[in-house]
Every structure is written in structure tokens, then in C-alpha cells.
């Protein structure tokens, strides 16, 4: 993976995610350490904010662990949710 683009296999894996397709999520930006998606909140999701944009930013990338900060905003930019995530990375074999 270069500093300027996401590896093609990872891009295909993310864009082909069945759950994201079911929710009709749109990937707006995808690059190493950062992504942005759009999701129209449907009535069955019980949320009053309508169209939202979620952005994940890599806060720290280690050899085996990565930390991410996520923010969800309305279409006018109001923050409606934030969270942090930890990813345990598997080392590639071979």
C-alpha cells in the first residue's frame, strides 16, 4: 500500500461489504488511515437526524494494533455521535 492510495484488494473488500450494501452506505472517500461514508437513516433505524456522514480517522497505527476516532455528522455538519475503535491487526504470513 502506498501512502496515497488504498490497496486494491482492501478497496474491493470494503466496497463489496454485504452489510454496507444492505444499508445502502456510500463510500465518499477511502484512503490509508481515513474513510468517509454516507448513510441515509431510514425510519426503521429510529434516528431523527436524516442523512448523516460518518468519518473515521486513524489516530494511531502500530504493528499489531490501530486506534480510530469516528464522528457522525448531519448534512449541515452538526455532530450527532462520536466513538473510538481499536483494531487488532493480524500479521501477514509469508
C-alpha beads as a LAMMPS data file, in Angstrom:
LAMMPS data file: protein, C-alpha beads

94 atoms
93 bonds

1 atom types
1 bond types

-500.0 500.0 xlo xhi
-500.0 500.0 ylo yhi
-500.0 500.0 zlo zhi

Masses

1 110.0

Atoms # bond

1 1 1 0.000 0.000 0.000
2 1 1 1.401 3.376 -0.906
3 1 1 0.948 6.493 1.178
4 1 1 -1.503 7.926 -1.348
5 1 1 -3.914 5.040 -2.014
6 1 1 -5.600 2.036 -0.516
7 1 1 -4.521 -1.383 -1.766
8 1 1 -6.938 -2.637 -4.478
9 1 1 -7.801 -5.826 -2.527
10 1 1 -8.781 -3.830 0.562
11 1 1 -10.780 -1.362 -1.532
12 1 1 -12.733 -4.245 -3.143
13 1 1 -13.312 -5.851 0.264
14 1 1 -14.677 -2.628 1.780
15 1 1 -16.781 -1.631 -1.241
16 1 1 -18.167 -5.177 -1.528
17 1 1 -19.306 -5.473 2.093
18 1 1 -22.778 -7.054 2.143
19 1 1 -23.897 -5.241 5.310
20 1 1 -22.886 -1.849 3.916
21 1 1 -24.710 -2.627 0.659
22 1 1 -27.827 -3.676 2.597
23 1 1 -27.777 -0.328 4.408
24 1 1 -27.088 1.464 1.094
25 1 1 -23.966 3.069 2.505
26 1 1 -21.999 5.194 0.047
27 1 1 -18.222 5.376 0.366
28 1 1 -17.322 9.016 -0.286
29 1 1 -13.602 8.795 0.450
30 1 1 -11.239 5.922 1.129
31 1 1 -7.541 6.327 1.729
32 1 1 -4.979 4.920 4.171
33 1 1 -5.931 5.901 7.717
34 1 1 -9.179 7.633 6.777
35 1 1 -12.591 6.966 5.288
36 1 1 -15.879 8.829 4.847
37 1 1 -19.271 7.230 4.211
38 1 1 -22.821 8.475 3.769
39 1 1 -25.879 6.683 5.080
40 1 1 -29.489 7.729 4.721
41 1 1 -31.137 6.963 8.027
42 1 1 -34.390 5.151 7.277
43 1 1 -37.459 5.334 9.561
44 1 1 -36.846 1.812 10.857
45 1 1 -33.456 2.966 12.172
46 1 1 -35.211 5.295 14.656
47 1 1 -32.990 8.316 14.281
48 1 1 -34.131 11.907 13.911
49 1 1 -31.108 13.196 12.005
50 1 1 -31.894 12.031 8.448
51 1 1 -28.884 11.969 6.130
52 1 1 -25.628 11.524 8.010
53 1 1 -21.953 11.402 7.122
54 1 1 -19.581 9.258 9.147
55 1 1 -15.861 9.775 9.089
56 1 1 -13.201 7.522 10.591
57 1 1 -9.693 8.817 11.196
58 1 1 -6.724 6.716 12.157
59 1 1 -5.413 8.148 15.413
60 1 1 -2.516 5.727 15.819
61 1 1 -1.221 2.807 13.798
62 1 1 1.015 0.271 15.459
63 1 1 2.402 -3.016 14.243
64 1 1 -0.408 -5.075 15.799
65 1 1 -2.954 -2.510 16.994
66 1 1 -4.602 0.539 15.417
67 1 1 -6.802 3.162 17.066
68 1 1 -9.543 5.071 15.230
69 1 1 -11.691 8.090 16.055
70 1 1 -15.112 8.228 14.386
71 1 1 -17.517 11.140 14.029
72 1 1 -21.066 11.152 12.656
73 1 1 -22.498 14.448 11.414
74 1 1 -25.750 15.609 9.864
75 1 1 -25.678 17.023 6.352
76 1 1 -25.328 20.531 7.824
77 1 1 -22.310 19.485 9.896
78 1 1 -23.825 19.053 13.356
79 1 1 -22.025 16.291 15.258
80 1 1 -24.519 13.684 16.473
81 1 1 -22.160 10.907 17.594
82 1 1 -18.519 10.145 18.258
83 1 1 -16.770 6.918 19.165
84 1 1 -13.374 5.305 19.288
85 1 1 -12.376 1.932 17.926
86 1 1 -9.481 -0.436 18.411
87 1 1 -8.397 -2.853 15.691
88 1 1 -6.162 -5.815 16.395
89 1 1 -4.197 -6.406 13.208
90 1 1 -3.140 -9.847 12.004
91 1 1 0.374 -10.091 10.693
92 1 1 0.552 -11.264 7.105
93 1 1 2.011 -14.700 6.659
94 1 1 4.622 -15.498 4.090

Bonds

1 1 1 2
2 1 2 3
3 1 3 4
4 1 4 5
5 1 5 6
6 1 6 7
7 1 7 8
8 1 8 9
9 1 9 10
10 1 10 11
11 1 11 12
12 1 12 13
13 1 13 14
14 1 14 15
15 1 15 16
16 1 16 17
17 1 17 18
18 1 18 19
19 1 19 20
20 1 20 21
21 1 21 22
22 1 22 23
23 1 23 24
24 1 24 25
25 1 25 26
26 1 26 27
27 1 27 28
28 1 28 29
29 1 29 30
30 1 30 31
31 1 31 32
32 1 32 33
33 1 33 34
34 1 34 35
35 1 35 36
36 1 36 37
37 1 37 38
38 1 38 39
39 1 39 40
40 1 40 41
41 1 41 42
42 1 42 43
43 1 43 44
44 1 44 45
45 1 45 46
46 1 46 47
47 1 47 48
48 1 48 49
49 1 49 50
50 1 50 51
51 1 51 52
52 1 52 53
53 1 53 54
54 1 54 55
55 1 55 56
56 1 56 57
57 1 57 58
58 1 58 59
59 1 59 60
60 1 60 61
61 1 61 62
62 1 62 63
63 1 63 64
64 1 64 65
65 1 65 66
66 1 66 67
67 1 67 68
68 1 68 69
69 1 69 70
70 1 70 71
71 1 71 72
72 1 72 73
73 1 73 74
74 1 74 75
75 1 75 76
76 1 76 77
77 1 77 78
78 1 78 79
79 1 79 80
80 1 80 81
81 1 81 82
82 1 82 83
83 1 83 84
84 1 84 85
85 1 85 86
86 1 86 87
87 1 87 88
88 1 88 89
89 1 89 90
90 1 90 91
91 1 91 92
92 1 92 93
93 1 93 94
